Amino acid sequence: MSIPPPVIILGAPVHPVTFEGFLDAVAAFIDEGTSHQICTANPEFVMTAQRMPEFMRVLQEADLVLPDGVGLLWAARRMGHPLPERVTGSDGIYLLAERAAREGWRMFLLGAMPGVAEKTAAILEARYPGLKVVGTYPGSPRDEDYPEIARRIRAARPDILLVAYGAPNQDLWIARHKDDLGVPVSIGVGGAFDFVAGVQKRAPRLLIRLNLEWLWRLVTQPWRWRRQLDLPRFVWRVLTTEHWMS
C-alpha cells in the first residue's frame, strides 16, 4: 500500500491515516517481510524530540507515525492539513489483536511490569479467539537484557512485536534492534498493556470524546505533571514558530 505523505509538525512527521489505514499498513509490512517501525506520537513526543535529536531522527525514519494525541490534530488543522482521526495505541491494540486473530498474525508482547504482559495476552486471546500471542517477557531496554530478549523473540518468530517501555525508550530501543531481530512490524505502545490488564484505568469515554484524556491522566497519575508541561509548551511553539511547517 502507499502511505500518504506525513504532515510535519515542529520537525516531526505525523501520517494522516485512520485506524483502518494503520491496520492495512501493518498487513503490507508483514507481507513485505522486512523490518518496519511504527511510532504512536503525541505532543509530548514532539517536544521530547526537540530536546533529543536521536529521538527526532527515530520519528523521521520510522515507517509510520500515528497521530496519538489531540494536540497533533489541532496543530495539523491549524496549518491547513487536517489529520483524519486520532489513532491511539490504547484503542489500536484491540483492533490490531482482532485483525491478527483473523489474519493469523503472530504477536509478541514485550515490556511493562512482570505479569502485566501475560495478563494482557490472556485477555486478548480470550476476547479474540484464534489470536496467537507467541511470547511475553518484561525485560528492559538496558543493553544487558538484550541477549535474552533477542533469544526469546527469535525463537517465537512473531510477525508483530509490541514494546511497552514508554517513550522515548521503547522507540529508541526498536530503532536500535529491529533489523537485528527481523520482526516485520515493531510498535511502541506505551501504557497500552497496563490499560488492557486493568493496572491503569483509562479515562471515561465522555472525557475522551471531549479531548480531556490528558486531564484524567494528570489527576490519576500526578507524577506526570512535569511531562505534561510539554503540552502548553507545544501550543506556544506552534503558535509562535513561523517556519514550523517546513
PyMOL commands that set and color helices and strands:
alter all, ss='L'
color gray80, all
select helices_A, chain A and resi 19-32+43-51+53-61+70-78+89-103+116-127+143-156+169-181+192-197+205-209+213-220+222-228+230-240
alter helices_A, ss='H'
color red, helices_A
select strands_A, chain A and resi 7-9+12-14+36-41+64-67+106-111+132-137+160-164+185-188
alter strands_A, ss='S'
color yellow, strands_A
deselect
rebuild
show_as cartoon
